[in-house]
Amino acid sequence: MRIFPDLSVRSIGLMVVRVVLIAYVVYGALLILRQDALLYFPDQIPFEDCTWFADASHVDEAGTRGYFFKNGTSTKLVVLYHGNAGRACDRGYYRTALEHAGYSWLFVEYGGYAGDGKKTNTASVLRDAEHVVSWIRRQEFTSVAVIGESVGSGPASYHASLAEVDKLILITPFVDMTSVARSYFPIYPIALMLRDDFDNGAWAAHAKRVLVIHGTADTIIPFSFGKALFDILPQEQKELLVLPGTDHNDAPALFQTQSTIMKFLQEE
C-alpha cells in the first residue's frame, strides 16, 4: 500500500508555482510593512552624548533636534542632513571644511535617532526639514548652503524646494527613492508599495548652485544614480565630482570630498 500518492510532473509544477507565489506575496507584504526598518538604521546613543560637538549648542524646533555652531561673526550657514545609519554626531569630520570656508553650521538629527523614542519614516524626515527651515527663517543668516549625504540627499533637496538655498551639495545621491528600491527589488511594483518618496530630481532644481559627489564603486547607491540626478538638474552652475574606485561609505570623509566641499563653499 502506498502512503503517498504518485506525483505527476504537472502536480509537482503546480506545487512549485504555489510555493513561489506564496513566498512572493509574503516577502512583498514584509517589504510594505517593514520598509522603514529596511531604510533607516538609527543609532540610539543619546543626543546629549556627543563629544564631537561639545562646543555646539542644542537646537530643538518642534521636536527636531540639531547641533548648532556659531563660527565667529559669520552670517553664512551650512545645514547637514546625514545618511540613514548612525547619527548626526558621527559626522564631525565635516567641521574643518565648513569652518575653514567661513560658515556656521547646523547638523540635523532625525526623529527616531539618538534616543528620542520616536519612529523614523520618510514623512517624518521631511517634516524635520520643514522644522529646520522654520528655525532658519527666525535667524539672520545672509546665505544658506545645504549638504545631504545618501538618504540625506532627500531632506536636503526638499529643503532647497522650501526656502532659498545658495549652494546644495549632494553626496552619493539619487533621483528618487523609487528608482533605488526598484534596483534592489526588480520583481515588485515598487512605485505602488512605497508609502512616501524623495523626489530629489524636482526638489534639487530649486537650488542656485549644485555640487554632486559620487564614487564609481558605490555598491549601495550605484554611481549611475548620482550621475542621472546630475544630468537632469537644470542649473547652469553645477559640478560633478567623480571619485574613482570609491565605495558608498568611504565617499563622505575622503580628503578629496572635504577639500572640494570647502572650495565650493568658498566660491562666490
Phi and psi in degrees as a GROMACS rama.xvg file:
@    title "Ramachandran Plot"
@    xaxis  label "Phi"
@    yaxis  label "Psi"
@TYPE xy
-84.2497  130.253  ARG-2
-77.7144  -42.1366  ILE-3
-110.437  138.477  PHE-4
-69.7919  157.102  PRO-5
-63.3997  138.752  ASP-6
-105.196  125.292  LEU-7
-82.7328  165.16  SER-8
-59.5244  -38.1158  VAL-9
-65.3453  -44.2012  ARG-10
-67.7994  -36.3602  SER-11
-64.951  -41.842  ILE-12
-61.7848  -43.1624  GLY-13
-64.9079  -36.8417  LEU-14
-63.8809  -43.4307  MET-15
-62.784  -43.0308  VAL-16
-61.0901  -42.5161  VAL-17
-61.96  -45.2965  ARG-18
-61.7249  -43.5679  VAL-19
-63.7027  -43.6378  VAL-20
-64.2818  -42.2021  LEU-21
-62.4911  -45.1275  ILE-22
-61.7127  -40.6509  ALA-23
-61.2546  -46.9778  TYR-24
-66.8494  -45.3153  VAL-25
-63.3736  -46.323  VAL-26
-65.9916  -38.4929  TYR-27
-61.835  -40.5426  GLY-28
-63.1157  -39.5492  ALA-29
-64.6582  -38.1096  LEU-30
-61.7681  -39.5314  LEU-31
-69.7407  -47.2816  ILE-32
-74.5941  -29.6473  LEU-33
-112.39  17.8713  ARG-34
-63.0924  -32.6465  GLN-35
-66.8145  -40.3634  ASP-36
-68.1524  -28.3799  ALA-37
-76.9037  -21.5384  LEU-38
-100.653  -36.3819  LEU-39
-114.921  134.071  TYR-40
-127.584  73.7134  PHE-41
-72.6813  140.333  PRO-42
-87.3501  134.537  ASP-43
-102.898  17.9876  GLN-44
-62.1886  132.022  ILE-45
-54.0207  142.973  PRO-46
-54.7515  -38.9069  PHE-47
-70.6016  -18.9209  GLU-48
-91.0357  82.699  ASP-49
-148.562  93.1456  CYS-50
-69.1222  -26.8047  THR-51
-60.2439  -34.7952  TRP-52
-116.708  38.087  PHE-53
-63.0522  -24.7341  ALA-54
-95.3134  5.97039  ASP-55
-96.5199  152.542  ALA-56
-89.8539  157.029  SER-57
-98.3567  128.329  HIS-58
-106.123  139.989  VAL-59
-137.121  108.403  ASP-60
-116.27  103.243  GLU-61
55.1616  34.7153  ALA-62
94.2768  -8.63136  GLY-63
-91.8223  121.982  THR-64
-100.193  158.462  ARG-65
-162.44  159.493  GLY-66
-101.42  123.265  TYR-67
-117.742  131.426  PHE-68
-124.285  121.604  PHE-69
-87.8724  115.126  LYS-70
-91.2334  88.2232  ASN-71
59.6478  -128.137  GLY-72
-99.8529  12.9643  THR-73
-60.5169  138.652  SER-74
-109.891  14.5848  THR-75
-106.355  140.188  LYS-76
-126.685  138.423  LEU-77
-111.137  130.906  VAL-78
-107.772  130.473  VAL-79
-113.755  126.899  LEU-80
-110.717  115.318  TYR-81
-82.2337  175.665  HIS-82
-76.0594  -171.136  GLY-83
-82.7424  -12.2802  ASN-84
-108.545  158.803  ALA-85
75.5983  -135.843  GLY-86
-160.335  172.707  ARG-87
-61.5705  -34.9842  ALA-88
-60.8518  -24.0692  CYS-89
-71.0182  -12.7508  ASP-90
-98.8662  27.8502  ARG-91
-62.0696  -17.4264  GLY-92
-67.1647  -10.7405  TYR-93
-78.2292  -20.3671  TYR-94
-54.6789  -47.566  ARG-95
-58.2931  -47.8229  THR-96
-63.7914  -43.187  ALA-97
-67.7505  -43.9343  LEU-98
-71.597  -38.3466  GLU-99
-66.3981  -26.677  HIS-100
-78.7969  -5.64401  ALA-101
91.4587  23.3305  GLY-102
-110.743  144.386  TYR-103
-78.0197  167.71  SER-104
-145.192  154.776  TRP-105
-132.15  115.368  LEU-106
-98.8507  116.137  PHE-107
-86.2722  135.547  VAL-108
-107.059  131.676  GLU-109
-77.5862  150.431  TYR-110
-61.67  135.555  GLY-111
98.3364  -10.8524  GLY-112
-104.655  161.055  TYR-113
54.4978  39.0698  ALA-114
72.7679  30.514  GLY-115
-92.3615  -2.37012  ASP-116
79.635  5.1712  GLY-117
-91.8052  173.021  LYS-118
-104.612  137.389  LYS-119
-97.3595  133.957  THR-120
-148.212  173.37  ASN-121
-62.1826  -40.5622  THR-122
-62.7283  -39.4021  ALA-123
-70.2026  -34.3294  SER-124
-65.1032  -39.7666  VAL-125
-67.002  -35.6464  LEU-126
-64.561  -35.6793  ARG-127
-58.6275  -42.3406  ASP-128
-63.03  -39.8403  ALA-129
-62.1364  -40.8208  GLU-130
-66.2138  -38.4513  HIS-131
-63.0986  -43.1309  VAL-132
-60.1701  -41.777  VAL-133
-61.9693  -41.4303  SER-134
-63.6504  -45.0064  TRP-135
-62.027  -36.7331  ILE-136
-63.7477  -21.0749  ARG-137
-92.367  -2.91367  ARG-138
-96.4767  -175.31  GLN-139
-123.478  45.2503  GLU-140
-79.8623  140.86  PHE-141
-93.7754  -15.5789  THR-142
-152.553  138.951  SER-143
-127.242  128.554  VAL-144
-116.172  151.278  ALA-145
-131.808  135.299  VAL-146
-117.602  134.94  ILE-147
-134.27  130.197  GLY-148
-113.566  130.541  GLU-149
57.6718  -122.45  SER-150
-58.2008  -29.8761  VAL-151
-63.7712  -13.9151  GLY-152
-66.3808  -20.9214  SER-153
-67.169  -62.3488  GLY-154
-62.7484  -30.3023  PRO-155
-64.3239  -45.7194  ALA-156
-66.9323  -40.0702  SER-157
-61.6699  -41.1957  TYR-158
-54.8114  -43.9099  HIS-159
-64.3191  -25.401  ALA-160
-82.2457  -15.9832  SER-161
-96.3196  -28.8965  LEU-162
-149.959  164.193  ALA-163
-66.0288  124.787  GLU-164
-125.244  119.017  VAL-165
-75.0718  -38.1271  ASP-166
-139.215  130.23  LYS-167
-120.498  124.326  LEU-168
-116.458  119.996  ILE-169
-118.291  119.438  LEU-170
-108.295  124.476  ILE-171
48.0096  56.4487  THR-172
-93.335  -168.871  PRO-173
-155.277  163.994  PHE-174
-71.7727  -49.2848  VAL-175
-154.738  160.857  ASP-176
-69.078  -30.3679  MET-177
-58.1172  -44.0699  THR-178
-65.8859  -36.3581  SER-179
-67.7831  -47.2213  VAL-180
-62.9541  -36.6812  ALA-181
-64.0817  -32.8972  ARG-182
-69.6419  -27.1162  SER-183
-83.8389  -34.8027  TYR-184
-130.014  68.1291  PHE-185
-66.8681  -16.7117  PRO-186
-90.0458  -0.0332429  ILE-187
-111.066  151.347  TYR-188
-78.9356  74.6657  PRO-189
-57.7194  -38.5192  ILE-190
-59.0974  -30.2432  ALA-191
-85.4288  -18.9706  LEU-192
-93.0199  -29.0653  MET-193
-72.3105  130.567  LEU-194
-74.5528  -36.4467  ARG-195
-140.921  162.154  ASP-196
-138.728  162.857  ASP-197
-107.323  115.425  PHE-198
-98.4612  67.6839  ASP-199
-60.5058  -34.2819  ASN-200
-59.2384  -41.7631  GLY-201
-80.074  -42.9997  ALA-202
-68.6974  -44.8077  TRP-203
-67.0261  -17.5193  ALA-204
-64.8701  -14.774  ALA-205
-84.2335  -17.3672  HIS-206
-71.5117  153.398  ALA-207
-72.8088  -46.6836  LYS-208
-132.815  148.014  ARG-209
-135.119  138.784  VAL-210
-121.683  123.903  LEU-211
-110.316  131.798  VAL-212
-124.984  128.37  ILE-213
-154.682  142.497  HIS-214
-92.0123  144.341  GLY-215
-74.7628  -16.6077  THR-216
-107.71  26.3651  ALA-217
-67.0674  118.382  ASP-218
-96.4983  -3.43413  THR-219
-105.438  -52.2541  ILE-220
-122.097  96.418  ILE-221
-53.1508  152.279  PRO-222
-52.7785  -35.2113  PHE-223
-59.5259  -29.0032  SER-224
-69.6885  -44.2514  PHE-225
-66.8909  -39.6487  GLY-226
-65.493  -38.2475  LYS-227
-62.8515  -40.4455  ALA-228
-64.2439  -46.7268  LEU-229
-57.4016  -42.4306  PHE-230
-64.9188  -33.5962  ASP-231
-89.8582  -10.7572  ILE-232
-68.4651  135.647  LEU-233
-85.6827  -8.63535  PRO-234
-61.5654  137.983  GLN-235
-72.1935  -35.0171  GLU-236
-95.4049  86.8937  GLN-237
-140.579  147.305  LYS-238
-132.699  149.002  GLU-239
-125.108  119.574  LEU-240
-101.118  115.802  LEU-241
-97.0237  127.687  VAL-242
-107.494  96.9051  LEU-243
-60.6773  132.467  PRO-244
68.5822  14.6669  GLY-245
-99.7157  132.252  THR-246
-87.6913  173.261  ASP-247
-55.9729  -56.4439  HIS-248
-76.0449  -11.3393  ASN-249
-88.4407  -21.102  ASP-250
-64.0351  -47.0506  ALA-251
-60.8113  -42.4769  PRO-252
-88.8074  -2.31709  ALA-253
-57.7996  144.969  LEU-254
-57.7452  -40.8715  PHE-255
-63.5989  -38.4237  GLN-256
-64.3662  -50.3505  THR-257
-66.7117  -38.959  GLN-258
-68.7104  -35.7747  SER-259
-67.9346  -40.1852  THR-260
-60.3657  -46.2053  ILE-261
-60.7391  -44.626  MET-262
-63.9887  -43.2381  LYS-263
-62.1382  -40.0552  PHE-264
-69.8666  -32.4547  LEU-265
-76.5423  -23.1617  GLN-266
-68.1191  139.534  GLU-267
